[in-house]
Amino acid sequence: MAVKIRLRRMGQKKAPFYRIVVADARTPRDGKCIEEIGTYDPTRNPSAFSVNEELAKKWLNNGALPTQAVEKIFKLAGIEK
């Protein structure tokens, strides 16, 4: 089972809000997830994010692959594998 760390879209039309989740790679974007590890709000200026570092590092060490967007957020948060 391939596990990815990716964004789940929440919020209304034209007002996106994302949750950073750990999910099976085969599930839909807004489908069932294994665990929520943070949030990302691109509507604020500057963009706001919060990440639980312990959970993120745990999943990265267990082999979960972050998407490109989540990888950028992790780099800003100072989280590396």
N, C-alpha and C positions, 0 to 999 in steps of 0.2 A: 504494500500500500504506500503510494507516494503522498507525502504530507507537505503542504505548502503553507507559508505564512503570507496572507494576502488581505486585501481590503474588502469589506462588506459594505455596500452602499445603503445608507439609511437616509431619512429626511424626505422633504417634499420635492416637487418639481422645481428645478432651478435653485434649489437650496440644499446642496449635497452635504452629507455628514457621513463619515466613514468610521467603522470599527475595524481594528486590526485583529484578525482572527487566525487561528490555526485550523485548517480544514483539509480533508481529503481532496486531492487534485481533481478527482472525477465529479465532485459535487458542483452544482450551479453557483454562480457568484454570490447570490443572496440566500443560498441554501443552508443546510445544517452544518454547524461547525463543531469542532472538538473543544475549543477553548477560546475565550476572548482575552487578548493581552494588552489592548490599548485602544485609543481613539485618535482620529485625525479630522480637523475642521479646516478645510481650505477656504471657507468664506470669510474668515477673519483676516485682518491685515496687521501683522504678518500671520501666516498660517499657524494654527495651534495644534499641538499633538501631545499626547501623554502615553508613555509605554511602561509597562511593568518589566523592568530590566531582568529580574530574576527569571520570570517565565519565558521571556524572549531568549535568554541565554540557554535555558534548559532545553527549549525546543530546537534551537540551532545546534546544540551539542548532540541531540538525539537524531539529527539528520534532516530536519525540516528545511526546505528551501524557500527563501523569501522571494517575492516578485520584485521587479525593478523599482516600483513605487515604494514598497515597504523597505527595500534595501536603502533607498535615499533617506527615508525617515530614520532608520536605524543609524545611518552615518551621522545625521544631525544630532541624534540623541547620544552618540558615542558608544553604541553597542556594536561590538565586533565578535566574530566567532572565536 
